[in-house]
């Protein structure tokens, strides 16, 4: 119970974090029975309890633990939804993001997880999460005037804010060479497509005529990974380090191998320093996996060193 944060203004309302970086035990806390505080209900299951604030808790956690509305779980017993307006979206084209949301300009070649306001379509989708089996309510934490007059009708399509490298190489593999003239459902910016072509050319995937090279280009197109990762795997075979590279790629495929409990940030930082490699994060991940194997894939070792046991490649 020490990890529970009980709001003084709503006795009995328990707020718990829920995201993939937490340990399994901390994630399972959201399914635990709540205590009886000052006569407030002691529910057996947060999803089936009839107490309305348990509904608020369950849906708020679900909304807050997802990056976007399309991945929110649909649970039949939700009755109350709190819509906090904001969501997280991946943006590769930050110039587009900041011009839309912040009236500013910033350009980056790296995908960023940006906190942005939702759209009317997403807001209506969130409303539909409540009251699937009986009447429910959605409380929007913003004004009606903002919803009617300022909120965009639709969000920015993912293809217009994402990295197009993987998409372009698949089109090339299908024999579609005129990428700029392709009939996209939602056309991305020419700058994004040109940037994707430049990246593929630098990897040796495309030749001077913007066609797939043989054999490297066709090999990378067949591997269901990011082209940069695929090129790294192919190159590792020539350099004799395939096992190490495959391990690094496996670790990179998960969101994070670290977890930390509330108030344990200092201990987590110390654990990272113990295994840190001067060569960078990739070698650090490799060292962690080697020590994990030496421990006999021990869950106790993982817990002691703040490593997410369930996320480790086995």
C-alpha positions in Angstrom: 0.0 0.0 0.0 3.0 2.3 0.3 2.9 2.9 -3.5 -0.7 4.1 -3.4 -1.4 7.8 -3.9 -4.7 8.6 -2.2 -6.1 12.0 -3.0 -7.2 13.9 0.0 -10.1 15.5 -1.8 -11.6 12.2 -2.8 -11.0 9.8 0.1 -10.7 6.3 -1.3 -9.8 7.3 -4.8 -6.5 5.6 -5.6 -4.3 6.8 -8.5 -1.8 4.3 -9.9 0.6 4.7 -12.8 0.3 2.2 -15.6 2.9 2.0 -18.4 5.1 -0.7 -19.9 8.2 0.5 -18.1 6.8 -0.6 -14.7 7.5 -4.0 -13.3 4.8 -6.7 -13.7 4.0 -6.4 -9.9 3.4 -2.7 -10.2 1.3 -3.1 -13.3 -0.8 -5.7 -11.5 -1.7 -3.3 -8.7 -4.4 -1.8 -10.9 -6.3 -5.0 -10.7 -6.0 -5.3 -6.9 -8.9 -4.9 -4.5 -9.1 -1.3 -3.1 -9.1 -0.7 0.7 -12.1 0.4 2.6 -11.5 4.0 3.6 -14.0 6.0 5.7 -16.9 3.9 4.5 -16.1 4.2 0.8 -16.6 1.0 -1.1 -14.0 -1.8 -1.0 -14.3 -3.1 -4.5 -13.2 -6.6 -5.6 -12.4 -5.6 -9.2 -11.9 -2.1 -10.5 -13.6 -3.0 -13.7 -16.7 -4.5 -12.3 -17.2 -2.4 -9.1 -20.4 -0.4 -9.1 -18.7 2.6 -7.4 -18.5 5.4 -9.9 -15.0 6.6 -8.9 -13.6 3.1 -9.6 -14.9 3.6 -13.1 -13.2 7.0 -13.3 -10.0 5.4 -12.1 -10.0 2.5 -14.5 -10.7 4.6 -17.6 -8.4 7.5 -16.6 -5.6 4.9 -16.3 -6.4 3.4 -19.6 -6.5 6.8 -21.4 -3.3 7.9 -19.6 -1.3 4.8 -20.4 -1.9 4.8 -24.2 -0.1 6.9 -26.7 -3.1 7.4 -28.9 -6.8 6.8 -28.9 -6.7 4.0 -31.5 -4.8 1.7 -29.1 -7.0 2.1 -26.1 -8.5 -1.1 -24.8 -12.3 -1.5 -25.0 -13.6 -2.8 -21.7 -17.3 -3.4 -21.4 -17.7 -2.2 -17.7 -16.4 1.3 -18.0 -19.1 3.8 -17.1 -17.2 7.1 -16.6 -14.6 8.5 -18.9 -12.4 11.5 -18.2 -11.1 13.1 -21.4 -8.0 15.1 -20.6 -7.8 16.6 -24.1 -4.2 15.8 -24.7 -2.6 12.7 -26.3 0.8 11.6 -27.5 1.7 11.2 -31.1 4.8 10.3 -33.0 6.1 13.2 -35.2 9.0 12.8 -37.6 8.2 16.1 -39.2 8.4 18.5 -36.2 8.0 21.5 -38.5 4.5 20.3 -39.3 3.8 19.5 -35.6 4.9 22.9 -34.3 3.2 24.9 -37.1 -0.1 23.2 -36.3 0.0 23.1 -32.5 2.5 25.8 -31.4 2.8 28.3 -34.2 6.5 27.7 -34.3 9.0 26.1 -36.6 11.4 23.3 -35.8 12.9 20.7 -38.1 14.2 17.3 -37.0 15.1 14.0 -38.6 14.3 12.0 -35.5 10.9 10.8 -34.5 9.6 12.5 -31.4 6.7 11.6 -29.1 4.9 14.9 -28.8 2.1 15.8 -26.4 -0.7 17.4 -28.6 -4.4 18.2 -28.3 -6.8 15.7 -29.6 -9.3 16.2 -32.4 -13.1 16.1 -32.5 -13.0 12.6 -34.0 -10.8 11.3 -31.3 -12.9 13.0 -28.6 -16.0 11.3 -29.9 -14.1 8.0 -30.0 -13.2 8.5 -26.3 -16.8 9.1 -25.5 -17.8 5.8 -26.9 -15.6 4.0 -24.4 -18.1 4.6 -21.6 -21.4 2.9 -21.1 -21.1 0.0 -23.4 -23.4 -2.2 -21.3 -25.4 0.5 -19.4 -25.6 4.3 -19.5 -22.3 6.1 -18.9 -20.9 9.6 -19.0 -17.8 11.3 -20.5 -16.4 14.4 -18.7 -14.3 16.5 -21.0 -11.7 18.6 -19.2 -11.9 21.5 -21.6 -14.6 24.1 -22.5 -17.4 23.6 -24.9 -16.3 26.7 -26.7 -12.9 25.2 -27.4 -14.6 21.9 -28.7 -16.9 23.8 -31.0 -14.7 26.6 -32.3 -11.1 25.6 -32.0 -10.6 21.9 -31.9 -9.7 20.4 -35.3 -12.2 18.0 -36.9 -9.6 15.4 -37.7 -6.1 14.8 -36.4 -3.0 14.8 -38.7 -2.8 11.5 -40.6 0.0 9.3 -39.4 1.5 9.1 -42.9 2.0 12.9 -42.9 3.9 12.9 -39.5 5.9 9.7 -39.7 9.2 8.5 -41.1 8.5 7.3 -44.7 11.7 5.2 -45.2 10.1 1.8 -44.6 7.0 2.8 -46.7 9.2 4.0 -49.6 11.3 0.8 -49.7 8.1 -1.3 -49.8 6.7 0.6 -52.7 10.0 0.3 -54.5 10.0 -3.5 -53.8 6.5 -3.6 -55.4 7.9 -2.0 -58.5 6.4 1.5 -57.9 9.3 3.8 -58.8 7.5 7.1 -59.1 7.1 7.8 -55.4 6.4 11.5 -55.8 3.6 10.8 -58.3 2.0 7.9 -56.3 -1.7 8.3 -55.5 -1.4 8.5 -51.7 -4.7 8.4 -49.7 -3.3 11.3 -47.7 -0.2 12.7 -49.5 2.8 13.3 -47.3 5.0 16.3 -47.9 7.5 16.1 -50.8 10.2 17.0 -48.3 9.5 13.9 -46.3 9.6 11.7 -49.4 12.8 13.2 -50.7 14.4 12.7 -47.2 13.3 9.1 -47.2 14.9 8.6 -50.7 18.2 10.2 -49.4 18.3 7.9 -46.4 17.8 4.8 -48.6 20.5 6.0 -51.0 23.0 6.5 -48.2 22.3 3.0 -47.0 23.1 1.6 -50.4 19.5 0.4 -50.9 18.9 2.7 -53.9 21.2 3.4 -56.9 21.6 6.6 -58.8 18.4 5.9 -60.7 16.5 5.5 -57.4 16.0 1.8 -58.0 16.6 -1.0 -55.5 20.2 -2.3 -55.6 21.0 -5.9 -56.0 21.4 -7.8 -53.8 21.5 -5.4 -50.8 18.4 -3.4 -51.7 16.2 -6.4 -52.3 17.5 -8.2 -49.2 16.7 -5.2 -47.0 13.3 -4.9 -48.5 12.5 -8.5 -47.6 13.5 -8.1 -43.9 10.5 -6.9 -41.8 12.5 -4.4 -39.8 13.5 -0.7 -40.2 16.0 -0.4 -43.1 18.7 0.9 -40.9 18.4 -2.1 -38.6 18.3 -4.5 -41.5 21.5 -3.0 -43.0 23.2 -3.3 -39.6 22.2 -7.0 -39.5 23.5 -7.7 -43.0 26.8 -5.8 -42.3 27.3 -7.8 -39.1 27.6 -11.0 -41.1 30.5 -9.6 -43.0 32.2 -8.2 -39.8 31.7 -11.5 -37.8 29.5 -10.0 -35.0 26.1 -11.3 -36.0 25.3 -12.7 -32.5 26.0 -9.4 -30.8 24.1 -7.3 -33.3 21.1 -9.6 -33.1 21.1 -9.2 -29.3 21.2 -5.4 -29.6 18.4 -5.4 -32.2 16.3 -7.5 -29.9 16.8 -5.1 -27.0 16.1 -2.1 -29.3 12.8 -3.7 -30.3 11.3 -3.1 -26.8 10.4 0.2 -25.3 12.7 0.0 -22.4 14.6 -2.7 -20.4 14.6 -0.5 -17.3 11.9 -0.1 -14.7 11.8 2.0 -11.5 9.4 2.2 -8.6 8.2 5.4 -7.0 11.1 7.1 -5.2 13.7 4.8 -6.6 15.1 7.1 -9.4 18.5 7.4 -7.6 18.9 3.7 -7.3 18.0 3.3 -10.9 20.6 5.8 -12.0 23.2 4.0 -9.9 22.3 0.7 -11.5 22.7 2.2 -15.0 26.1 3.6 -14.1 27.3 0.1 -13.0 26.8 -1.4 -16.4 27.3 1.7 -18.6 29.8 1.4 -21.4 31.9 4.3 -22.8 31.0 3.1 -26.3 27.4 4.1 -25.9 23.9 2.7 -25.2 24.1 -0.2 -27.7 27.2 -1.7 -26.1 25.6 -1.1 -22.7 22.5 -3.1 -23.7 24.8 -5.9 -24.9 26.7 -6.0 -21.6 23.4 -6.1 -19.7 22.2 -9.1 -21.7 25.5 -10.9 -21.2 25.3 -10.4 -17.4 21.7 -11.5 -17.5 22.8 -14.8 -19.1 25.6 -15.2 -16.6 23.0 -14.9 -13.8 21.1 -17.8 -15.3 18.4 -15.5 -16.5 17.5 -14.7 -12.9 14.5 -12.6 -12.2 16.0 -11.7 -8.8 19.1 -10.3 -10.5 16.8 -8.2 -12.8 14.8 -6.9 -9.8 18.0 -6.0 -8.0 19.4 -4.1 -10.9 16.1 -2.5 -12.1 15.9 -4.5 -15.3 12.5 -5.4 -16.6 12.7 -9.2 -16.5 9.6 -9.7 -18.7 11.1 -7.5 -21.4 14.4 -9.3 -21.7 14.9 -11.4 -24.8 15.1 -15.1 -23.7 
